[in-house]
Amino acid sequence: MSKASVVLLAVVVLLLVVQIIDRGRQTDQIKAIHDAATRSAASSDRLVGELRLLRETVSQRPADVATVVATPTAVAAPADRNGKPRLGANFLKPYDRSHLHAEWYGGVLRSFGATPKGFNPIVENSADAGEANGLVNDSLCTTHPASPDRWSEMLATSCIISDDWKTYTFTIRPGIRWQQPVQAKEHGLEWLAKDVPLTAHDFAFYIEVVKNPEVECTQLRAYYDDLDKVEVPDDRTLVLRWKKKVFTSMSFSLGLRPLPKHIYARNRDGTPLPAEQVGTAFNKHWFDEIGGIVGVGQYLLAVNEPDKRLLFRRDPAYWGAGLHFDEIEWIADVKLPDPQLVAFKNGQVQAHGLNPPQYRAQILDRGEPRFAAKDPANPKAGRAGEFAWEQVRSNSYQYLGWNLRRPLFADKRVRHAFAHAFPKQRIINEVYFGLGRPQLGPIHLDNPYFNKSLVDFAFDPAKAKALLAEAGWSDSDGDGWLDKEVDGKRAAFRFKLKYIANNPVADSMLLIYRDELRKLGVDLETVPYDWKELLRIYEQKDFDAMMGGWSLGDLEPDFWQLWHGSTADLPRTSNHCGFRNQRVDELSDALRAAFEPSERAKIINEVQAIIHEEQPYLFFRSPESIFIWQNQPAKGGKVEADRWLQGVVDGLDAYHPLFSRDQRLWHFQKP
């Protein structure tokens, strides 16, 4: 039988399957699937791969196929595939389509965001770039917000771990193609407009680039230092062989994303880069300079207007079960909190957050009746309003960081003094209006690994002044400022703290802290910067002190990226403050070799205690925030398309409290 006949027969088979499974579905849904099948016929290789995937899926999980075209139901995972990593067998839970409802599709989800300075998933270290890549690309395996400690299929349909946690063998899902970037329409880049299959080589290329010493990704390279070998026996098989048993190897293997080798290993004209030039070219790659980003995920980047907006459009060829929105738009040209709130009230965005002063004015002081009143006896009372709200937590913390390379902060007694001079609870009450809890160290308060024996530094100006005196700081000339001989010269204790601009809450907090330090004879100058410039400052360690925050990702701590001394002076690392402690280095290494929870807890507790004692950061707040969304029109009001969000409370109630704003259940109320 000819290849053309195979293609024609395959299309007929697909249409018959559609008729059998979904005869009762709506005409437009059948037409959509018909169109998808017709498009598939344009590429015989792609169609054969999809048919192979369909055959595998039908033979293994018949119920899961129906969820593609019918109202989904949860698919029970086999007992031996519960998502908990184990040796010698495929432990991945089946890919979860249970959130997907065809009737929910449609609309544009709009929110305020920043346009990253670049999208390169390896050299860019910002949260915005990471979020964009999360929309555009997928990983080998994934976790669910209801059970963030369990792994399921994604781009990999199987993972076998063997050799005492040192060898990971993945089977890559067939029939997946790389997206074609919007720049493929530009003159000279037409070569990008072609179908390129995803293979195991794209994952191997990601690791090859990360491990290349010429690539500026020190923060990532440390996690792959122990990766000994990457093998690609065939296009659908990826084998990662680690030198030793390392706990973080698990998440960095299972969570690995592919990198488009057909782009990053080529020049702008499409010709191959010499292998020895790939590393140096990657740091300032032509594709990044034109704002390019591609993946194999649910959305394509359709519009990129720096500092104005980003628009992500659903990829009609996406293999998986993504979000329900046709488009996701980030609005970047409305930067100030008050105009953002006005835009939310006008329906320009559907989900947002109130800063603490807005929380007080709009809800506590009843400035906006469309928000329901706060009820101390009912934490869900805010859901009743036309504009819904809920107090939520996130897996993150905020801090002031001291540059330990600077003589001013080299003495631990100075850092202790500054902790005693910080009125933490007062600031949470008066500036944040109760939104948050005092943070004590590098582990979230709700994490099971949090060291509950830590005792916070009490607000005690007298103690602070005594500690500064012990460190040699005194007002020797009677001018009101503490001074000391530093590097052979007597200097007053003056320093600058750099932080993000257009943040009135930070302004208020730092004003209070500045006044407390001035009472001690220390002169603090606060200097705001826009976000992109602040990122440069952090990466180049160009500060005396800085205000920052970290999102902590999953619930399994790892201390290498922020706290290992080997990264203190390397470029673009996250150890911004230059922290060095031999015992923390030893414990960080030991933690990576520990798999038993009790052993890990013991190590993590000791690291927390050391960092708390050393105070490289003044940890001040575990954030709580007011999440708001367009809930429902006023009684008798008009139902507008693309405005009233549904499904938000389902996630708030069903998912882990630190991941409850996952958007997979969100959708619009239909007019």
C-alpha positions in Angstrom: 0.0 0.0 0.0 1.4 3.5 -0.9 2.0 6.2 1.6 -0.8 8.3 0.1 -3.2 5.4 0.6 -2.0 5.0 4.2 -2.7 8.7 4.8 -6.2 8.5 3.2 -7.1 5.4 5.2 -5.8 7.0 8.4 -8.0 10.0 7.9 -11.0 7.8 7.4 -10.2 5.9 10.5 -10.0 9.1 12.5 -13.3 10.3 11.2 -15.0 7.0 12.1 -13.6 7.2 15.6 -15.0 10.7 15.9 -18.4 9.5 14.8 -18.5 6.5 17.2 -17.2 8.4 20.2 -18.8 11.7 19.8 -21.9 11.2 17.7 -24.0 13.2 20.1 -21.6 16.2 20.4 -22.2 19.6 18.8 -21.7 20.1 15.1 -19.0 22.7 15.5 -16.9 20.4 17.8 -17.1 17.6 15.1 -16.1 20.0 12.5 -13.1 21.1 14.6 -11.9 17.6 14.9 -12.6 17.0 11.2 -10.5 20.0 10.3 -7.7 18.8 12.6 -7.8 15.4 10.9 -7.6 17.1 7.5 -4.7 19.2 8.6 -3.0 16.1 9.8 -3.1 14.6 6.3 -0.8 17.3 5.1 2.1 15.5 6.8 2.2 11.8 6.6 4.9 11.4 9.2 2.9 13.4 11.7 -0.2 11.5 11.0 1.5 8.1 11.5 2.9 9.3 14.8 -0.5 10.5 16.0 -2.2 7.3 15.0 0.5 5.3 16.9 -0.2 7.5 19.9 -4.0 7.0 19.5 -3.5 3.2 19.2 -1.3 3.2 22.3 -3.7 5.3 24.3 -6.7 3.2 23.3 -5.0 0.0 24.2 -3.9 1.3 27.6 -6.6 3.7 28.7 -9.8 3.6 26.7 -11.6 6.0 29.1 -9.0 8.6 28.6 -9.6 8.8 24.9 -13.2 9.8 25.5 -12.1 12.8 27.5 -10.7 14.4 24.4 -14.1 14.9 22.9 -16.6 14.4 25.8 -17.0 16.0 29.2 -14.0 14.6 31.0 -14.0 12.4 34.0 -11.1 11.6 36.2 -8.9 8.7 35.1 -7.9 6.4 37.9 -4.1 5.7 37.9 -3.0 2.1 38.1 -2.1 1.2 41.6 1.6 0.9 40.7 1.6 4.2 38.9 0.8 6.6 41.8 3.2 9.3 40.8 5.7 8.6 43.7 9.2 8.0 42.2 10.4 4.4 42.7 13.0 2.2 41.1 12.5 -0.3 38.3 9.1 0.5 36.9 7.1 3.3 35.3 5.6 5.2 38.2 4.1 8.1 36.3 0.4 8.8 36.8 -1.5 8.9 33.4 -1.7 12.3 31.8 -4.6 14.1 33.5 -7.4 15.5 31.2 -10.0 15.6 33.9 -10.2 19.4 34.1 -11.0 19.8 30.4 -14.5 20.7 29.3 -15.0 21.5 25.6 -18.0 23.8 26.4 -15.7 26.0 28.4 -13.4 26.9 25.6 -13.1 30.5 24.5 -12.2 34.1 25.4 -9.1 36.1 26.3 -7.7 36.0 29.8 -6.1 39.4 30.5 -3.8 40.3 33.4 -1.1 42.8 34.2 2.4 41.7 33.8 5.9 42.7 32.6 7.5 42.0 29.3 10.7 40.1 30.0 14.0 41.4 28.6 14.3 38.1 26.9 12.7 34.6 26.7 15.8 32.4 26.5 14.9 29.6 29.0 18.6 29.1 30.0 20.2 32.5 30.3 17.2 34.5 31.5 16.6 34.2 35.2 13.4 36.2 35.7 10.0 35.0 36.9 8.3 36.6 33.8 10.5 34.8 31.4 9.9 31.5 33.3 6.1 32.1 33.2 6.2 32.8 29.5 8.1 29.6 28.8 5.6 27.7 30.9 2.8 28.8 28.6 4.8 28.0 25.4 6.6 24.9 26.3 6.1 21.6 28.2 8.3 19.3 30.3 9.0 15.6 30.4 6.8 15.1 33.4 4.6 17.4 35.5 2.8 17.6 38.9 -0.7 18.5 39.8 -1.6 21.5 42.1 -3.7 19.1 44.2 -0.8 16.8 44.8 2.5 18.7 44.1 4.6 15.8 45.3 3.4 13.3 42.7 4.5 13.1 39.1 2.5 12.3 36.0 3.0 12.0 32.2 3.6 14.9 30.0 6.0 14.9 27.1 7.2 11.5 28.5 4.8 8.6 28.7 7.2 6.5 30.8 10.0 7.0 33.2 12.1 4.1 34.6 14.6 4.9 37.3 17.3 2.3 38.0 20.8 1.9 39.2 20.2 3.3 42.7 18.5 6.5 41.5 21.3 7.3 39.0 19.8 6.4 35.6 16.5 7.8 34.3 15.1 6.4 31.0 12.2 8.3 29.4 10.0 7.4 26.5 9.0 10.5 24.5 5.4 11.0 23.4 5.2 10.6 19.6 3.5 12.8 17.1 4.5 16.2 18.6 5.8 19.1 16.5 7.7 22.3 17.4 5.7 25.5 17.0 6.6 27.8 14.1 7.6 31.2 15.5 5.7 34.3 14.3 9.0 35.6 12.9 8.9 32.9 10.3 6.8 35.4 8.2 9.8 37.8 8.1 12.1 38.1 5.1 15.1 35.8 5.4 13.5 33.7 8.2 11.2 31.7 5.9 13.2 28.6 6.7 11.6 28.6 10.2 8.2 27.8 8.6 8.5 24.1 8.6 7.3 21.1 10.6 10.0 19.9 12.9 9.3 16.9 15.2 10.1 16.9 18.8 12.7 14.2 19.6 14.9 13.1 22.5 17.7 15.0 20.8 16.0 18.3 21.8 16.2 17.4 25.5 19.8 16.3 25.1 20.6 19.6 23.4 19.2 21.5 26.4 21.6 19.7 28.7 24.5 20.1 26.2 24.0 23.9 26.3 23.6 24.1 30.0 26.8 22.2 30.6 28.7 24.3 28.0 31.1 26.4 30.2 30.8 29.3 27.7 27.1 29.7 28.3 26.2 32.2 31.0 23.9 30.0 33.1 25.9 29.4 36.3 22.6 29.2 38.3 21.5 26.2 36.2 24.8 24.5 35.5 25.3 23.6 39.2 22.3 21.4 39.0 23.7 19.4 36.1 27.3 19.1 37.3 26.8 15.6 38.4 25.2 14.5 35.1 27.7 12.1 33.6 26.1 11.1 30.3 23.1 11.7 28.1 22.2 9.0 25.7 19.7 9.1 22.8 19.3 5.5 21.5 16.5 6.6 19.2 14.3 9.6 18.6 11.8 8.5 21.3 14.2 7.4 24.1 16.2 9.6 26.4 18.6 8.2 29.0 20.1 10.4 31.7 23.0 8.9 33.6 24.1 10.7 36.8 27.5 10.1 38.4 26.0 9.6 41.9 22.7 9.4 43.8 21.5 13.0 44.1 18.0 14.0 45.2 17.8 17.1 43.0 18.6 14.9 40.0 15.0 13.6 40.3 13.3 16.9 39.7 15.8 18.2 37.2 15.4 15.0 35.2 11.6 14.7 35.5 11.1 18.5 34.9 13.4 18.8 32.0 12.2 20.8 29.0 13.3 20.6 25.4 15.3 23.2 23.6 14.7 23.7 19.8 18.0 22.5 18.4 16.8 23.4 14.9 16.9 27.1 15.9 19.6 27.5 18.5 22.2 25.4 16.7 21.8 27.6 13.5 22.7 31.0 12.2 20.1 33.5 11.3 20.1 32.4 7.7 19.4 28.8 8.7 22.9 27.5 8.2 24.3 25.2 11.0 26.6 26.8 13.6 30.0 25.1 14.0 29.8 23.0 17.2 32.5 25.0 18.8 30.6 28.2 18.3 27.2 27.1 19.8 28.1 28.2 23.4 29.3 31.7 22.7 26.5 32.3 20.1 23.9 31.2 22.6 24.5 34.0 25.1 23.4 36.6 22.6 21.6 34.4 20.1 19.9 36.1 17.1 16.6 34.4 17.9 16.5 36.0 21.4 17.5 39.4 19.9 14.4 39.3 17.7 12.1 38.3 20.7 11.7 34.7 19.6 10.2 31.9 21.7 8.9 28.5 20.6 8.0 25.4 22.4 5.7 22.4 22.2 3.2 23.8 24.7 -0.4 25.0 24.7 0.2 28.6 23.5 2.1 30.4 20.8 3.5 33.9 21.3 1.6 35.9 18.8 2.4 39.5 19.8 5.4 40.9 21.6 5.3 44.7 22.1 8.0 45.4 24.7 6.7 47.3 27.8 3.2 47.3 26.2 1.8 43.8 26.0 2.3 40.1 25.2 -0.4 38.0 23.6 -0.3 34.2 23.7 -2.6 32.4 21.3 -3.8 28.8 21.7 -1.8 26.4 19.5 -4.5 24.5 17.5 -2.1 21.6 17.1 -1.4 21.2 20.8 -1.3 17.6 21.8 -2.4 18.0 25.5 -5.2 19.4 27.7 -4.3 23.0 28.5 -6.2 26.0 29.7 -9.6 26.9 28.4 -8.8 30.3 27.1 -8.2 31.0 23.4 -5.7 33.8 24.2 -3.8 35.0 27.2 -2.8 38.7 27.3 -0.3 40.4 29.6 -0.8 44.1 29.8 2.5 45.8 30.6 1.9 49.5 29.9 -0.3 50.0 33.0 2.3 49.9 35.8 1.0 51.8 38.8 -1.4 50.2 41.3 -4.2 52.7 41.2 -4.6 52.7 37.4 -4.4 49.0 37.4 -7.3 48.8 39.9 -9.4 51.2 37.8 -8.7 49.0 34.8 -9.8 45.9 36.8 -13.1 47.6 37.8 -13.7 48.5 34.2 -13.3 44.9 33.2 -10.1 45.3 31.3 -8.5 42.4 33.2 -10.3 39.6 34.9 -8.0 38.7 37.7 -5.7 40.9 39.7 -4.5 41.6 43.3 -4.9 44.4 45.8 -1.9 45.9 47.4 -2.3 46.4 51.2 -3.4 50.1 51.0 -6.0 49.1 48.4 -7.1 46.2 50.6 -7.8 48.6 53.4 -9.5 51.3 51.3 -11.6 49.0 49.1 -12.6 46.2 51.5 -11.8 47.0 55.2 -13.0 50.6 54.9 -15.8 49.6 52.4 -14.7 51.9 49.7 -16.0 49.6 47.0 -19.4 48.0 47.7 -18.9 45.5 44.8 -16.4 43.7 47.1 -18.1 41.8 49.9 -17.3 42.8 53.5 -14.7 41.0 55.4 -16.1 38.5 57.9 -13.6 37.2 60.5 -15.8 34.1 61.1 -15.9 33.2 57.4 -12.7 33.3 55.3 -14.7 32.7 52.2 -17.1 35.6 52.6 -15.3 37.6 49.9 -16.5 35.2 47.2 -20.0 36.7 47.4 -19.4 40.0 45.7 -19.6 41.1 42.1 -15.9 41.5 42.5 -14.8 38.4 44.4 -11.7 38.4 46.7 -9.9 35.9 48.9 -6.8 36.1 51.2 -4.3 33.7 49.8 -0.8 32.5 50.5 2.1 31.8 48.1 5.2 29.7 48.4 7.5 32.6 48.6 9.2 35.1 51.0 10.5 38.7 51.1 13.8 39.9 52.5 16.4 42.6 52.7 19.7 41.4 51.5 23.1 42.6 52.7 26.1 42.4 50.3 28.5 40.5 52.4 31.4 41.4 50.2 31.1 45.0 51.5 33.0 45.8 54.7 29.9 47.4 56.2 28.1 44.1 56.4 31.0 41.7 56.9 30.5 41.6 60.7 27.6 39.3 61.8 26.9 41.6 64.8 26.0 44.4 62.4 23.5 42.1 60.6 22.1 41.1 64.0 21.8 44.7 65.0 19.9 45.5 61.8 17.5 42.6 62.5 16.8 43.9 66.0 16.2 47.4 64.5 13.5 46.2 62.1 10.0 46.5 63.6 8.7 43.4 61.7 5.3 42.9 63.3 4.6 46.7 63.3 5.4 46.8 59.6 3.1 43.8 58.8 0.3 45.4 60.8 0.6 49.0 59.7 2.0 48.7 56.2 0.6 45.4 55.1 -2.6 45.6 57.2 -2.1 42.1 58.5 -1.4 40.5 55.1 1.5 38.2 56.0 3.4 36.6 58.8 6.9 37.2 60.1 9.4 35.1 58.0 12.3 33.5 59.9 14.5 31.9 57.3 14.8 30.4 53.8 11.9 27.8 54.2 8.2 28.7 54.0 6.3 28.6 57.3 3.8 26.1 55.8 6.4 23.8 54.5 6.7 20.5 56.5 10.5 21.1 56.6 10.2 24.4 58.4 12.3 24.5 61.6 9.9 25.4 64.3 12.6 25.9 66.9 13.8 29.1 65.3 13.3 32.2 67.5 12.9 35.5 65.7 15.0 38.6 66.4 12.8 40.8 68.6 12.5 44.5 67.8 15.0 45.9 70.4 16.7 49.2 69.4 18.8 49.1 72.6 20.1 45.7 71.7 20.8 46.9 68.2 22.8 49.8 69.4 24.9 47.6 71.8 25.7 45.2 69.0 26.9 48.0 66.7 29.1 49.3 69.5 30.6 45.8 70.0 31.3 45.8 66.2 33.3 49.1 66.7 30.8 51.6 65.5 30.6 54.8 67.5 29.9 58.6 67.0 33.5 59.7 67.4 33.0 63.2 66.2 29.6 63.9 67.7 27.8 64.6 64.4 25.1 62.1 65.1 26.3 59.4 62.8 28.1 56.2 63.8 31.6 55.9 62.2 34.5 53.5 62.1 37.8 53.1 60.4 37.1 51.1 57.2 39.8 50.1 54.8 42.2 52.6 56.5 39.8 55.5 56.5 37.2 56.7 59.0 33.8 56.6 57.5 30.3 57.1 58.6 27.8 54.2 58.5 26.0 55.2 55.3 24.6 52.8 52.7 22.2 52.6 49.8 19.3 50.1 49.5 18.1 49.4 46.0 14.6 48.1 45.3 11.8 48.1 42.7 10.2 51.3 41.7 6.5 52.2 41.7 5.9 50.2 44.9 4.2 52.4 47.5 4.1 49.5 50.0 7.9 49.1 49.8 8.3 52.9 50.0 6.3 53.0 53.3 8.1 50.0 54.8 11.6 51.4 54.0 10.6 54.8 55.3 9.8 53.3 58.7 13.0 51.2 58.7 15.1 54.3 57.6 13.8 56.2 60.6 14.6 53.4 63.0 18.2 53.2 61.7 18.7 56.9 61.9 17.8 56.8 65.5 20.8 54.5 65.9 23.1 56.8 63.9 23.0 54.8 60.6 22.2 56.7 57.4 20.1 54.6 55.0 19.3 55.9 51.5 16.7 54.1 49.5 17.0 54.1 45.7 14.2 52.7 43.4 14.9 51.1 40.0 12.7 49.7 37.3 12.5 45.9 37.2 14.8 45.2 34.3 17.6 47.5 35.7 17.1 45.9 39.1 17.7 42.5 37.7 21.0 43.7 36.2 21.9 45.1 39.6 21.2 41.8 41.4 23.1 39.7 38.8 26.1 42.0 38.9 26.0 42.3 42.7 26.1 46.1 42.3 24.5 47.1 45.7 25.2 47.7 49.3 21.8 46.3 50.3 18.7 45.3 48.3 15.1 44.3 48.7 14.0 41.1 47.1 11.9 38.0 47.2 12.1 34.4 46.1 9.4 32.1 44.8 10.3 28.7 46.2 8.9 26.3 43.6 8.1 22.9 45.0 8.2 21.8 48.6 11.5 20.0 48.5 14.3 22.5 49.6 17.6 22.7 47.9 20.2 25.2 49.1 22.7 25.2 46.3 21.3 28.0 44.1 21.1 30.6 46.8 23.5 29.6 49.6 26.4 27.5 48.3 29.7 29.4 48.6 31.0 28.0 45.3 28.5 30.3 43.5 29.2 33.5 45.5 31.4 35.2 43.0 30.3 33.6 39.8 28.4 35.7 37.2 24.6 35.7 37.0 24.2 33.4 40.0 21.4 33.7 42.6 23.8 34.0 45.5 23.5 37.7 45.2 24.7 38.5 48.7 27.9 36.5 48.5 27.1 34.1 51.3 29.8 31.6 52.3 29.7 29.1 55.1 31.6 25.8 55.0 29.1 23.9 57.1 26.2 25.0 54.9 28.2 23.9 51.9 28.7 20.5 53.5 25.1 20.2 54.4 23.9 21.3 51.0 26.0 18.5 49.4 24.7 16.0 52.0 21.1 17.0 51.4 21.4 16.2 47.7 22.5 12.7 48.6 19.7 12.2 51.1 16.4 10.6 50.0 14.8 9.5 53.4 12.5 12.3 54.7 13.8 12.0 58.2 17.4 12.4 57.1 16.5 15.3 54.9 14.5 17.0 57.7 17.5 16.9 60.0 19.8 18.4 57.4 17.3 21.1 56.4 16.7 22.1 60.0 20.4 22.6 60.6 20.9 24.7 57.5 17.9 26.9 58.5 19.5 27.4 62.0 22.8 28.4 60.5 21.4 30.9 58.0 19.1 32.3 60.7 22.1 32.9 62.9 24.3 34.3 60.1 21.5 36.7 58.8 22.8 37.2 55.3 19.1 38.2 54.7 16.8 40.1 57.0 13.9 37.7 56.4 10.8 39.8 57.1 7.6 38.5 55.5 5.9 35.4 54.4 3.4 37.0 52.0 -0.3 36.8 52.1 -2.2 38.7 49.5 -5.7 39.7 48.3 -6.5 37.9 45.1 -9.5 39.5 43.2 -11.4 38.3 40.2 -14.4 39.2 38.1 -17.0 37.0 39.8 -20.5 37.8 38.5 -22.5 40.7 37.1 -24.7 42.7 39.4 -28.2 41.4 39.7 -30.0 41.9 36.4 -26.7 43.1 34.9 -25.4 42.2 31.5 -23.3 39.1 31.1 -20.3 40.2 29.0 -18.1 37.8 27.1 -14.5 37.5 28.3 -15.2 39.0 31.7 -16.9 36.9 34.3 -14.6 34.2 35.5 -15.9 30.8 36.7 -14.0 27.9 38.3 -11.8 30.0 40.4 -13.2 28.8 43.7 -13.0 25.2 42.6 -9.2 25.6 42.5 -9.1 27.6 45.8 -11.0 24.7 47.5 -9.4 21.7 45.8 -5.8 22.5 45.3 -2.9 22.8 47.8 -3.1 26.2 49.5 0.3 27.3 48.1 -0.8 26.4 44.5 -4.5 27.2 44.7 -4.5 29.8 41.9 -3.6 27.3 39.2 -5.8 28.3 36.2 -6.7 24.9 34.7 -10.3 25.1 36.1 -10.8 28.7 35.1 -13.2 29.6 32.3 -15.6 32.4 31.3 -19.3 32.5 32.0 -21.0 32.3 28.7 -23.4 35.2 27.7 
